[in-house]
Every structure is written in C-alpha cells, then in structure tokens.
C-alpha cells in the first residue's frame, strides 16, 4: 500500500478571525469585543494583526490609545478650534494613554478569563 501525503490545511488570517468570532459568540462574547472596529479596519487594509484578545498590554495600549488619541484630538481641534494646538496635542496624548491603558487592562483580563491560547496556536494555525 502506497502512502500518499495529505495536504495540511492552513487557515488564512481572516478564517482564523472568523472562527474566533464564532467560537467566542457561542460563549456569549460580543463580536465587538472579539473584533472591534479598529481591528476590522486594519484587517480590511490587509494587515494580519492578531485580535486584541491575543495582543500584549504594550501593543494594545499603543494601538488603541494612539488611534483614540488621534481621532479624539482631531475632533477636539475641529470643534474647539480656538484652543492652542499644543494644548490639544497634550490633551489628546493624555486621553489616548488613559484609554489605551484601560482597553489593554480590559482585554488582558478578558483573555485570561477565557483562557485563550497564543494566537499562533489558536485552532486553524
């Protein structure tokens, strides 16, 4: 009998994310927690960034806080244009840092609660 090698199916990043969303939805986790809008935007742009539940606290703080701070700062500057730009930038940086730290703490707590494996070992890898 001849042994025929079988192909190992490797899931794409998008397939892994979709499986994660489906798996965690069954556990009652919101789709927006598993795949928030910022991450869906990054994935749509072709960036294979792991979902937030699989990132460490520093990347989470920088990614989520940086995005929030930039958007919040731009809105504050547009809506309150009479403020000096330096003050808006400093306020946006502080708001981004606080938001980023809070989101990182939440996602690390949630990942520990769900007992998720590292992204590289998540089913479909």
C-alpha positions as CSV (number, residue, x, y, z in Angstrom):
1,X,0.0,0.0,0.0
2,X,1.4,3.3,-1.0
3,X,1.4,6.3,1.4
4,X,0.0,9.4,-0.2
5,X,0.9,12.6,1.7
6,X,-2.1,14.7,2.7
7,X,-2.1,18.4,2.4
8,X,-2.2,20.3,5.7
9,X,-4.9,22.9,5.5
10,X,-3.6,26.2,7.0
11,X,-6.3,28.8,7.7
12,X,-5.9,32.3,6.4
13,X,-5.8,35.1,9.0
14,X,-9.4,36.1,8.0
15,X,-10.6,32.5,8.5
16,X,-8.9,32.3,11.9
17,X,-10.6,35.6,13.0
18,X,-14.0,34.4,11.7
19,X,-13.6,31.1,13.6
20,X,-12.6,33.0,16.8
21,X,-15.6,35.3,16.5
22,X,-17.9,32.2,16.0
23,X,-16.3,30.3,18.9
24,X,-16.5,33.2,21.3
25,X,-20.0,34.2,20.3
26,X,-21.1,30.7,21.5
27,X,-19.5,31.7,24.9
28,X,-21.5,34.9,24.9
29,X,-18.7,37.3,24.0
30,X,-19.7,40.2,21.8
31,X,-18.5,40.4,18.3
32,X,-17.3,44.0,19.0
33,X,-15.2,42.7,21.9
34,X,-13.6,40.0,19.8
35,X,-13.2,42.1,16.6
36,X,-13.6,45.8,17.4
37,X,-14.0,48.3,14.5
38,X,-10.3,49.4,14.6
39,X,-9.1,45.9,14.1
40,X,-11.7,45.2,11.4
41,X,-10.3,48.3,9.6
42,X,-6.7,47.0,9.9
43,X,-7.7,43.6,8.6
44,X,-9.6,45.2,5.7
45,X,-6.4,47.0,4.9
46,X,-4.6,43.7,4.6
47,X,-2.7,43.8,7.9
48,X,-2.6,40.5,9.7
49,X,-2.7,42.0,13.2
50,X,-3.8,39.4,15.9
51,X,-7.2,40.2,17.5
52,X,-6.9,42.3,20.7
53,X,-7.5,39.4,22.9
54,X,-4.2,38.0,21.7
55,X,-2.1,41.1,22.0
56,X,0.1,42.1,24.9
57,X,-0.6,45.2,27.0
58,X,2.0,47.4,25.3
59,X,0.9,46.8,21.7
60,X,-2.8,47.2,22.9
61,X,-2.0,50.5,24.7
62,X,-0.1,51.9,21.7
63,X,-2.6,50.7,19.0
64,X,-5.9,51.5,20.7
65,X,-4.6,54.6,22.6
66,X,-2.9,56.0,19.6
67,X,-5.9,55.7,17.4
68,X,-8.3,57.0,20.1
69,X,-6.0,59.9,20.9
70,X,-5.5,60.9,17.3
71,X,-9.3,60.8,16.5
72,X,-10.2,62.5,19.8
73,X,-7.6,65.2,19.3
74,X,-8.7,65.9,15.7
75,X,-12.3,66.2,16.8
76,X,-11.4,68.5,19.7
77,X,-9.3,70.7,17.5
78,X,-12.0,70.9,14.9
79,X,-14.8,71.5,17.4
80,X,-12.8,73.8,19.7
81,X,-10.5,75.3,17.2
82,X,-9.8,78.3,19.4
83,X,-7.6,76.2,21.7
84,X,-3.8,76.3,21.1
85,X,-2.6,73.3,19.1
86,X,-0.1,72.3,21.7
87,X,-2.8,72.1,24.3
88,X,-5.0,69.9,22.0
89,X,-2.0,67.6,21.3
90,X,-1.2,67.2,25.0
91,X,-4.8,66.6,25.9
92,X,-5.1,64.0,23.1
93,X,-2.0,62.2,24.2
94,X,-3.2,62.0,27.7
95,X,-6.7,60.9,26.7
96,X,-5.1,58.3,24.3
97,X,-2.8,57.0,27.1
98,X,-5.6,56.6,29.6
99,X,-7.9,55.0,27.0
100,X,-5.2,52.7,25.8
101,X,-4.3,51.6,29.3
102,X,-7.9,50.9,30.2
103,X,-8.5,48.9,27.0
104,X,-5.3,46.9,27.5
105,X,-6.3,46.1,31.0
106,X,-9.8,45.0,29.9
107,X,-8.5,42.8,27.0
108,X,-5.8,41.2,29.1
109,X,-8.4,40.4,31.8
110,X,-10.9,39.1,29.3
111,X,-8.3,36.9,27.6
112,X,-7.2,35.4,31.0
113,X,-10.9,34.8,31.8
114,X,-11.4,33.0,28.5
115,X,-8.1,31.0,28.9
116,X,-7.2,31.6,25.2
117,X,-4.0,30.0,23.8
118,X,-1.5,32.2,22.0
119,X,-2.7,33.3,18.5
120,X,-0.1,31.1,16.8
121,X,-1.6,28.0,18.5
122,X,-5.3,29.0,18.1
123,X,-7.2,26.4,16.0
124,X,-6.6,26.8,12.4
125,X,-3.0,27.8,12.7
